[in-house]
Amino acid sequence: MSTDKKNTNVNAAVSEADQIWNEISHLPINIYALPNRKVNQHVTKLNVPGIPKLFVKLASQAVLPALEESLGKKFKVEPAEGFVTITRNVDFLPLVQKALRDLEQ
C-alpha cells in the first residue's frame, strides 16, 4: 500500500489578486443606466502570477469611473495602457503615527 502524501489542498494559498477578485467581482456597478449589473460583467481578470496586484481588462474605458465608484476607498484603481491594476488601499498614517510615538518613548 502506497502512503504517498500528495498535496490535496492545492487551493489553500489563495493569491492576493484572487482574494481581491473574490471580493469585488460580484459587487454592483452603476453603468450605462442598466439595472443589476456586476463588476465581473464589465471587467475581466488577467492571470499575472507572483504579483500582489489584481490586473484586469475593462470591457470599455467607460467602465473605469463606474468601477472606481463601486470599489470606493477600500481599493486603489490605477489605469495603465490596455489594463487596470487594483490593490487594497491601505492607510499607513496610523501605523506611522504609532511608530513615531514609540520612537519618542
PyMOL CGO cylinders between C-alpha atoms (Angstrom):
from pymol import cmd
from pymol.cgo import CYLINDER

trace = [
    CYLINDER, 0.00, 0.00, 0.00, 1.43, 3.34, -1.05, 0.3, 1, 1, 1, 1, 1, 1,
    CYLINDER, 1.43, 3.34, -1.05, 1.49, 6.11, 1.50, 0.3, 1, 1, 1, 1, 1, 1,
    CYLINDER, 1.49, 6.11, 1.50, 2.34, 8.91, -0.89, 0.3, 1, 1, 1, 1, 1, 1,
    CYLINDER, 2.34, 8.91, -0.89, 1.29, 12.18, 0.65, 0.3, 1, 1, 1, 1, 1, 1,
    CYLINDER, 1.29, 12.18, 0.65, 0.01, 14.40, -2.09, 0.3, 1, 1, 1, 1, 1, 1,
    CYLINDER, 0.01, 14.40, -2.09, -0.96, 17.98, -1.52, 0.3, 1, 1, 1, 1, 1, 1,
    CYLINDER, -0.96, 17.98, -1.52, -4.72, 17.73, -1.67, 0.3, 1, 1, 1, 1, 1, 1,
    CYLINDER, -4.72, 17.73, -1.67, -5.16, 21.32, -0.52, 0.3, 1, 1, 1, 1, 1, 1,
    CYLINDER, -5.16, 21.32, -0.52, -3.70, 23.00, -3.59, 0.3, 1, 1, 1, 1, 1, 1,
    CYLINDER, -3.70, 23.00, -3.59, -6.05, 25.98, -3.40, 0.3, 1, 1, 1, 1, 1, 1,
    CYLINDER, -6.05, 25.98, -3.40, -5.24, 26.72, 0.26, 0.3, 1, 1, 1, 1, 1, 1,
    CYLINDER, -5.24, 26.72, 0.26, -2.84, 29.51, -0.64, 0.3, 1, 1, 1, 1, 1, 1,
    CYLINDER, -2.84, 29.51, -0.64, -5.02, 32.00, -2.49, 0.3, 1, 1, 1, 1, 1, 1,
    CYLINDER, -5.02, 32.00, -2.49, -3.09, 34.89, -4.01, 0.3, 1, 1, 1, 1, 1, 1,
    CYLINDER, -3.09, 34.89, -4.01, -3.80, 38.50, -3.07, 0.3, 1, 1, 1, 1, 1, 1,
    CYLINDER, -3.80, 38.50, -3.07, -5.08, 39.08, -6.62, 0.3, 1, 1, 1, 1, 1, 1,
    CYLINDER, -5.08, 39.08, -6.62, -7.53, 36.18, -6.25, 0.3, 1, 1, 1, 1, 1, 1,
    CYLINDER, -7.53, 36.18, -6.25, -8.69, 37.48, -2.87, 0.3, 1, 1, 1, 1, 1, 1,
    CYLINDER, -8.69, 37.48, -2.87, -9.34, 40.94, -4.31, 0.3, 1, 1, 1, 1, 1, 1,
    CYLINDER, -9.34, 40.94, -4.31, -11.18, 39.43, -7.31, 0.3, 1, 1, 1, 1, 1, 1,
    CYLINDER, -11.18, 39.43, -7.31, -13.33, 37.32, -4.98, 0.3, 1, 1, 1, 1, 1, 1,
    CYLINDER, -13.33, 37.32, -4.98, -14.25, 40.45, -3.03, 0.3, 1, 1, 1, 1, 1, 1,
    CYLINDER, -14.25, 40.45, -3.03, -15.07, 42.71, -5.97, 0.3, 1, 1, 1, 1, 1, 1,
    CYLINDER, -15.07, 42.71, -5.97, -16.29, 40.51, -8.82, 0.3, 1, 1, 1, 1, 1, 1,
    CYLINDER, -16.29, 40.51, -8.82, -19.91, 40.40, -7.63, 0.3, 1, 1, 1, 1, 1, 1,
    CYLINDER, -19.91, 40.40, -7.63, -20.16, 43.99, -6.41, 0.3, 1, 1, 1, 1, 1, 1,
    CYLINDER, -20.16, 43.99, -6.41, -22.83, 46.09, -8.10, 0.3, 1, 1, 1, 1, 1, 1,
    CYLINDER, -22.83, 46.09, -8.10, -21.64, 48.55, -10.71, 0.3, 1, 1, 1, 1, 1, 1,
    CYLINDER, -21.64, 48.55, -10.71, -23.69, 51.50, -11.91, 0.3, 1, 1, 1, 1, 1, 1,
    CYLINDER, -23.69, 51.50, -11.91, -23.00, 51.69, -15.63, 0.3, 1, 1, 1, 1, 1, 1,
    CYLINDER, -23.00, 51.69, -15.63, -24.99, 52.61, -18.72, 0.3, 1, 1, 1, 1, 1, 1,
    CYLINDER, -24.99, 52.61, -18.72, -28.11, 53.03, -16.51, 0.3, 1, 1, 1, 1, 1, 1,
    CYLINDER, -28.11, 53.03, -16.51, -28.56, 49.25, -16.66, 0.3, 1, 1, 1, 1, 1, 1,
    CYLINDER, -28.56, 49.25, -16.66, -30.04, 47.57, -13.58, 0.3, 1, 1, 1, 1, 1, 1,
    CYLINDER, -30.04, 47.57, -13.58, -28.47, 44.71, -11.65, 0.3, 1, 1, 1, 1, 1, 1,
    CYLINDER, -28.47, 44.71, -11.65, -25.00, 44.92, -13.23, 0.3, 1, 1, 1, 1, 1, 1,
    CYLINDER, -25.00, 44.92, -13.23, -21.97, 43.33, -11.52, 0.3, 1, 1, 1, 1, 1, 1,
    CYLINDER, -21.97, 43.33, -11.52, -18.26, 44.14, -11.82, 0.3, 1, 1, 1, 1, 1, 1,
    CYLINDER, -18.26, 44.14, -11.82, -17.50, 40.76, -13.43, 0.3, 1, 1, 1, 1, 1, 1,
    CYLINDER, -17.50, 40.76, -13.43, -19.87, 41.60, -16.31, 0.3, 1, 1, 1, 1, 1, 1,
    CYLINDER, -19.87, 41.60, -16.31, -17.67, 44.53, -17.38, 0.3, 1, 1, 1, 1, 1, 1,
    CYLINDER, -17.67, 44.53, -17.38, -14.22, 43.55, -16.11, 0.3, 1, 1, 1, 1, 1, 1,
    CYLINDER, -14.22, 43.55, -16.11, -12.08, 40.51, -16.99, 0.3, 1, 1, 1, 1, 1, 1,
    CYLINDER, -12.08, 40.51, -16.99, -9.45, 39.22, -14.58, 0.3, 1, 1, 1, 1, 1, 1,
    CYLINDER, -9.45, 39.22, -14.58, -5.98, 38.75, -16.06, 0.3, 1, 1, 1, 1, 1, 1,
    CYLINDER, -5.98, 38.75, -16.06, -3.82, 35.98, -14.59, 0.3, 1, 1, 1, 1, 1, 1,
    CYLINDER, -3.82, 35.98, -14.59, -0.48, 37.53, -13.64, 0.3, 1, 1, 1, 1, 1, 1,
    CYLINDER, -0.48, 37.53, -13.64, 1.12, 35.21, -11.05, 0.3, 1, 1, 1, 1, 1, 1,
    CYLINDER, 1.12, 35.21, -11.05, 3.53, 36.35, -8.38, 0.3, 1, 1, 1, 1, 1, 1,
    CYLINDER, 3.53, 36.35, -8.38, 2.44, 40.00, -8.16, 0.3, 1, 1, 1, 1, 1, 1,
    CYLINDER, 2.44, 40.00, -8.16, 0.21, 41.10, -5.24, 0.3, 1, 1, 1, 1, 1, 1,
    CYLINDER, 0.21, 41.10, -5.24, -2.00, 43.21, -7.51, 0.3, 1, 1, 1, 1, 1, 1,
    CYLINDER, -2.00, 43.21, -7.51, -5.11, 42.36, -9.45, 0.3, 1, 1, 1, 1, 1, 1,
    CYLINDER, -5.11, 42.36, -9.45, -4.76, 43.03, -13.17, 0.3, 1, 1, 1, 1, 1, 1,
    CYLINDER, -4.76, 43.03, -13.17, -7.98, 43.45, -15.13, 0.3, 1, 1, 1, 1, 1, 1,
    CYLINDER, -7.98, 43.45, -15.13, -9.10, 44.36, -18.63, 0.3, 1, 1, 1, 1, 1, 1,
    CYLINDER, -9.10, 44.36, -18.63, -12.11, 46.64, -18.96, 0.3, 1, 1, 1, 1, 1, 1,
    CYLINDER, -12.11, 46.64, -18.96, -14.88, 45.97, -21.48, 0.3, 1, 1, 1, 1, 1, 1,
    CYLINDER, -14.88, 45.97, -21.48, -14.55, 49.66, -22.39, 0.3, 1, 1, 1, 1, 1, 1,
    CYLINDER, -14.55, 49.66, -22.39, -12.91, 52.75, -20.94, 0.3, 1, 1, 1, 1, 1, 1,
    CYLINDER, -12.91, 52.75, -20.94, -16.36, 53.97, -19.88, 0.3, 1, 1, 1, 1, 1, 1,
    CYLINDER, -16.36, 53.97, -19.88, -16.27, 51.31, -17.16, 0.3, 1, 1, 1, 1, 1, 1,
    CYLINDER, -16.27, 51.31, -17.16, -13.38, 52.98, -15.30, 0.3, 1, 1, 1, 1, 1, 1,
    CYLINDER, -13.38, 52.98, -15.30, -15.31, 55.72, -13.43, 0.3, 1, 1, 1, 1, 1, 1,
    CYLINDER, -15.31, 55.72, -13.43, -18.08, 53.28, -12.52, 0.3, 1, 1, 1, 1, 1, 1,
    CYLINDER, -18.08, 53.28, -12.52, -15.51, 50.75, -11.29, 0.3, 1, 1, 1, 1, 1, 1,
    CYLINDER, -15.51, 50.75, -11.29, -13.79, 53.38, -9.15, 0.3, 1, 1, 1, 1, 1, 1,
    CYLINDER, -13.79, 53.38, -9.15, -17.15, 54.35, -7.67, 0.3, 1, 1, 1, 1, 1, 1,
    CYLINDER, -17.15, 54.35, -7.67, -18.09, 50.73, -6.96, 0.3, 1, 1, 1, 1, 1, 1,
    CYLINDER, -18.09, 50.73, -6.96, -14.82, 49.95, -5.23, 0.3, 1, 1, 1, 1, 1, 1,
    CYLINDER, -14.82, 49.95, -5.23, -14.88, 53.10, -3.13, 0.3, 1, 1, 1, 1, 1, 1,
    CYLINDER, -14.88, 53.10, -3.13, -11.97, 53.95, -0.88, 0.3, 1, 1, 1, 1, 1, 1,
    CYLINDER, -11.97, 53.95, -0.88, -11.21, 50.35, 0.03, 0.3, 1, 1, 1, 1, 1, 1,
    CYLINDER, -11.21, 50.35, 0.03, -9.32, 49.70, -3.22, 0.3, 1, 1, 1, 1, 1, 1,
    CYLINDER, -9.32, 49.70, -3.22, -6.90, 51.72, -5.33, 0.3, 1, 1, 1, 1, 1, 1,
    CYLINDER, -6.90, 51.72, -5.33, -7.62, 51.60, -9.08, 0.3, 1, 1, 1, 1, 1, 1,
    CYLINDER, -7.62, 51.60, -9.08, -4.72, 52.50, -11.36, 0.3, 1, 1, 1, 1, 1, 1,
    CYLINDER, -4.72, 52.50, -11.36, -5.29, 52.64, -15.13, 0.3, 1, 1, 1, 1, 1, 1,
    CYLINDER, -5.29, 52.64, -15.13, -2.45, 51.68, -17.45, 0.3, 1, 1, 1, 1, 1, 1,
    CYLINDER, -2.45, 51.68, -17.45, -2.28, 51.19, -21.19, 0.3, 1, 1, 1, 1, 1, 1,
    CYLINDER, -2.28, 51.19, -21.19, -4.59, 48.29, -22.01, 0.3, 1, 1, 1, 1, 1, 1,
    CYLINDER, -4.59, 48.29, -22.01, -5.28, 47.19, -18.43, 0.3, 1, 1, 1, 1, 1, 1,
    CYLINDER, -5.28, 47.19, -18.43, -6.03, 48.39, -14.90, 0.3, 1, 1, 1, 1, 1, 1,
    CYLINDER, -6.03, 48.39, -14.90, -4.43, 47.34, -11.62, 0.3, 1, 1, 1, 1, 1, 1,
    CYLINDER, -4.43, 47.34, -11.62, -6.39, 47.09, -8.39, 0.3, 1, 1, 1, 1, 1, 1,
    CYLINDER, -6.39, 47.09, -8.39, -4.80, 46.94, -4.94, 0.3, 1, 1, 1, 1, 1, 1,
    CYLINDER, -4.80, 46.94, -4.94, -6.03, 47.36, -1.42, 0.3, 1, 1, 1, 1, 1, 1,
    CYLINDER, -6.03, 47.36, -1.42, -5.95, 50.97, -0.33, 0.3, 1, 1, 1, 1, 1, 1,
    CYLINDER, -5.95, 50.97, -0.33, -4.01, 50.73, 2.92, 0.3, 1, 1, 1, 1, 1, 1,
    CYLINDER, -4.01, 50.73, 2.92, -3.95, 53.74, 5.21, 0.3, 1, 1, 1, 1, 1, 1,
    CYLINDER, -3.95, 53.74, 5.21, -0.42, 53.78, 6.60, 0.3, 1, 1, 1, 1, 1, 1,
    CYLINDER, -0.42, 53.78, 6.60, -0.87, 57.00, 8.58, 0.3, 1, 1, 1, 1, 1, 1,
    CYLINDER, -0.87, 57.00, 8.58, -1.96, 55.34, 11.86, 0.3, 1, 1, 1, 1, 1, 1,
    CYLINDER, -1.96, 55.34, 11.86, 0.98, 52.92, 11.63, 0.3, 1, 1, 1, 1, 1, 1,
    CYLINDER, 0.98, 52.92, 11.63, 3.46, 55.74, 11.03, 0.3, 1, 1, 1, 1, 1, 1,
    CYLINDER, 3.46, 55.74, 11.03, 1.98, 57.81, 13.87, 0.3, 1, 1, 1, 1, 1, 1,
    CYLINDER, 1.98, 57.81, 13.87, 2.31, 54.83, 16.24, 0.3, 1, 1, 1, 1, 1, 1,
    CYLINDER, 2.31, 54.83, 16.24, 5.91, 54.28, 15.14, 0.3, 1, 1, 1, 1, 1, 1,
    CYLINDER, 5.91, 54.28, 15.14, 6.67, 57.95, 15.85, 0.3, 1, 1, 1, 1, 1, 1,
    CYLINDER, 6.67, 57.95, 15.85, 5.07, 57.73, 19.33, 0.3, 1, 1, 1, 1, 1, 1,
    CYLINDER, 5.07, 57.73, 19.33, 7.05, 54.57, 20.06, 0.3, 1, 1, 1, 1, 1, 1,
    CYLINDER, 7.05, 54.57, 20.06, 10.24, 56.32, 18.99, 0.3, 1, 1, 1, 1, 1, 1,
    CYLINDER, 10.24, 56.32, 18.99, 9.60, 59.21, 21.40, 0.3, 1, 1, 1, 1, 1, 1,
    CYLINDER, 9.60, 59.21, 21.40, 9.25, 56.87, 24.40, 0.3, 1, 1, 1, 1, 1, 1,
]
cmd.load_cgo(trace, "trace")
